[in-house]
Amino acid sequence: MWEKYINAASVDDVLPVLKQYKSKARIIAGGTDLMLEMESGIKTGIDVLVDISRLPNSNLITLDEDGIIHLGVNVTHNDCVGSKIIREHGLPLALACWQVGSPQIRNRGTVVGNLITASPANDTISALMALDASVKLKNLDDERIVPLKEFYLGVRKTVMQDDEMMVEIRFPALSADEKGIYTKYALRNAQAISLVNVSIVLKMDGDTIKDACITLGAVAPTIIHSESAEKYLQGKQLEDTTIEQAAKLSAMDANPISDIRASAAYRKKMVEVITRRSLKAIRDGNNVKIMPAKPVLLRKFTQNHVPVIHETTIHGIHDPIKLTVNGQEVQYQPQNSKSLLRLLREDGLLTGTKEGCDEGECGACTVIMDDIAVLSCMVPAYRAHGTKVTTVEGLANNEKLHPVQEAFIETGAVQCGYCTPGFLISAAMLLEEKESPDCEDVKQAITGNLCRCTGYYSILQAIERASIRK
């Protein structure tokens, strides 16, 4: 693991580090990919982590006077989900972000990070490719704009150099005569990688398709266009026979592999199926109905308001970490590079936060950091320096249980109890976010928390009861 952790206050402080250390340095923002890659050994030889997650104004989503949407380097998936600009003028991206992982992952994972990881199954890549996005890359000596279609060289391979930083994503806003959608097919509805995904943008002239863009994910080493379907749709209307033929052409353009999750033949068939569904959804106006009007984000605000830092700090692996935990200012002296989860358990002796999967799948390690529900196993310990963290031990107020805790007891929502702290934190954050969540809100709030005992019914009942009582 790393030996030096740099909390950067500006891009100007990042670029010299990249130039000096090159492949031995890695930028970290959300950490939802990089932490796993380091733990699993995919990324090795990293001596320096450069944390950019608190750069000023780096999480802004703006629409300029030329009709171009700009995403800062720290725009998270939930920033896009909650953004009026993205929902109205970049719907495929909003839909793709909404289907990434879980609320906790969407709160930390950045769109830039998703692009850089360069997996052909990543949700946002095909959506941004369909939106004709470009990225801005910068190093100490120069900067360049690269169209996303030219950014990828293969699976997990891009044109980025070791000393470059991606500082922005930009794409033209969809106009009133353009309609778009992103559709994902996976083995379950949350916390799942795409078996295939399809993004579509159609430019309409009344009921006639003037231009079409169809991108396919998880069916080739990189995101690809279905060029034959795009060409076929031009000048046609979205009639059933047209949709059927376009779906078949999309499947013919796919070149998937067989792996543990699906065979190549199955993937090709599902490309046809979800292309058909997507085109029908656009025709029938259902593309805008996929996301709820007020989606659950598990945080107190729509646009991410992470406290910034004004001076770059450098931490060695033995330097103290100062933060506020459950209302108390504390200082920990970790003995090695570790995650926030292990810092809380091993140094803070707060064992309520559980280690289940240690890879962002189970939600047992969920905590609240600066008013955001996050997975502590995916947060580097030094990222918590200067933050406010609430664990399950901090939910009770003056020895009075939180309404969610009381409701879990009353409804028997606890069996083995290992997953319970994560559920309690997610539920408490939901009640902070929404005064009267409905059943669908509750279900969305716990999509990042897994339970193998209860069957979830008593958990849902408990959260609904707590919301009424609060």
C-alpha positions, 0 to 999 in steps of 0.5 A: 500500500501507499507510503505517502498520502497527499491531501491536495488543495489545488490542481497546481499542487497535484501536477508536480507530484505526478511529474515527479513520481509518474507510475508510482503516484495515483490520484484518488478521489472517490476511491471506489475503484482504486481501493479495490484495485490496490487491495486485489493487486491489480494496481501495484507499486503505488507509493504516493496517493494524491487525494483531490476530493477536496479541491475547491469548485471541483464538483460543479456541473455547469451549462455554458452559454454555448450549450456545453455541459461541464463536469468537474473532476469531483462530480460524483454519480449522485451529483449527476443523479440530483442535477437538474442540468443533467436530468434535463439536458443529459438524461442518458448520463443521469440514468447511467449514474442512477444505476451505478452500485449503491447510494453509498458508492454513488456518493463517493465514486466520481464520473471521471474515475469511472471513465479512467478505470476504462472497463467496457462494462462501466455504466457512464462510458457508453452514456457519455460516448453517446452524448459525444463527450470529450475530456480535458487532460492536463500535465505540468507543461500542457493540456489537451482535449480528447474526444471520448471515442479516442480515449480508449485503447483497450480493456483498462487502457487509455491514452492518459500518460502517467503525469496527466490528470483528467480535470474536466468532462464536457459534452453538448447539452441535448436540445429540445429535438433530441431524446436519449436513454441509457438501459442496463441489463445485469444479474440484479437491480443494484450492486451489479456490473452490466452484462450489456448496456445500451445508450441511445441519442436520437435527433428528431425532426417531428416523428422522423429520426434525423440522426441516431447514436447507439453505443454498446457496453460490455460487448467488446474491449471498448465501448462501440457504436452500432453503426449499422443500426445508426445508419438504418434509423436515419430518415425513419420513424419509430414504428414497431418494424423499424425498432425490430430491425434496428435491434437486430442490427445492434445485436449483429454489431456486438462482439462479446465474449463468454465469461462466468457471468454470461455467454457471448450468445446470451449477451448478443441476444440481450443487446437486441432485447434492450435496444428494442426496449430502449427505442420503444421507451423513447417513442412512448416517452417512458425514458424520462420516467425511469428515475424517480422525481426525487431520488434517494441520495443518502445525503442531506443535499442534492449537490455535493458540498464537501468541505474544501481544504486551503492548504495541501498537506502531506501525511506519512503512514505513521502521522496522526489523523485528527477527526470528529467521531460521534461528536468527539474530537479524536486523534488516531496514530495508525501504524500503516496505510489502512481504510477508514473502516480499519481505523475506526475498528482498530484505532478507535475500538468502534467495532459496531462498524462491521467488515463484511466483504471489504469490497463495497458490496455488503454495506455493513461498514456504512458510516456517515462522513460529513453528512454523506453515507459512505462505505468506510472500507473504500475510504482511505483513512487519511481522507477522514482527516478533518472530517466529521464521522458518525458510526452506529455507536453515535446514533443514540442521543443522550442514551436514548435510542434513535427511532430506527434503533427502537423500530428494529427492536420492536419489529424483530428486524435483527437476527444475526445482527452483523449487517444491522449497523449498516442498515441502521446508518443507511436508514438514519441518513434516509430520515435525515434526507426525506421527512416522509419517505415512501416504500420505494424510497426505503427500498432504494435506501437499502440497496447497498446493504445486504442481509442473509437472515431476515428476508428484508421484510422486517427491516422495511417494516422497521424503517417505515415505522421509524419514519412515521414516528420521527 
